[in-house]
């Protein structure tokens, strides 16, 4: 945990009689972007906090974003923490997501799944710093406010949401930022709201708010346009108990493996999604995402499940996966139902071990082959050249198959 305190600001105030008055402190979940930067002076001026402590949780966003947050915090906040949570993000959040084939309306849940972890880390700093309140920079229109507060509200701290409470428009916000000497130049250069972590990059806002607008190519950063992605790549992705462990037999940590797949699949134009999404509040939103590694891993994982799970398990697991994704989208991973779903999912994943051969080409991640020591498939049984199953046994089965449909049509003959 990197902790930087800026000494220039007073940590306490002294009144006339020399008695020490406790300073009021607030901890802010800080991305380094415009919204959360503007929150810092607002928390001092409007909410009268003496000290604003900023926390940036590293869940795999670009180094440049972390640096920018640190630099901005150095001029704006009283103390800043950068907390490296990448491994925890992979092992405690992304691995369960992979096992659950995490997808909400086609969204691979990258931003949603990171929020509870970020909120918990911010809470840890709150406890350590003895603050009286916790703040976030989310607006009142999105999902993130609900996901953060689902965690924050289980604590003793007051919750402050300046963006939501002051109901500022974008131009009012920019005006205020200029007054405060906050650099807004990049806000004009990049009119989109982008959120990035190891699992996905989301792009919203600006012209993209019109669902009829075809996104300009420059909204994409992780992926080459599929039509321009000429090179092919075939690779074997190995899974152990439902999670990816190696590429072409090279073992690597989840973090390294996801980074490598983002790189090689992104170059082949894989993992772009443009969808109409139903937010928790009910608002519909047009969302664009990039998630190359997620597409490759989830496609391979589902295919391996098809090889090793029974038909009944697969069918029931679709319901469980969909319930899991809804909880993850809502930021309700602490809900007891989630633990119950995880218990079912983990039981099924005991057998999801094996290898899937994937072809990455022109925006598509295609399964070319798969194998597993736990396969339920038997080449011998299904082959037309084998006599170990007597085909004549199927005749009795076929007499009953569709029996009720024939009865309904008053055609009761077998
Ligand atoms: N629609 C996505 C979600 O709700 C993306 C959220 C992006 N958040 C952001 N602060 N830019 O998970």
Boltz pocket constraint, residues with backbone or C-beta under 6 A from the ligand:
constraints:
  - pocket:
      binder: B
      contacts: [[A, 111], [A, 112], [A, 143], [A, 144], [A, 193], [A, 194], [A, 195], [A, 202], [A, 277], [A, 287], [A, 329]]
      max_distance: 6.0
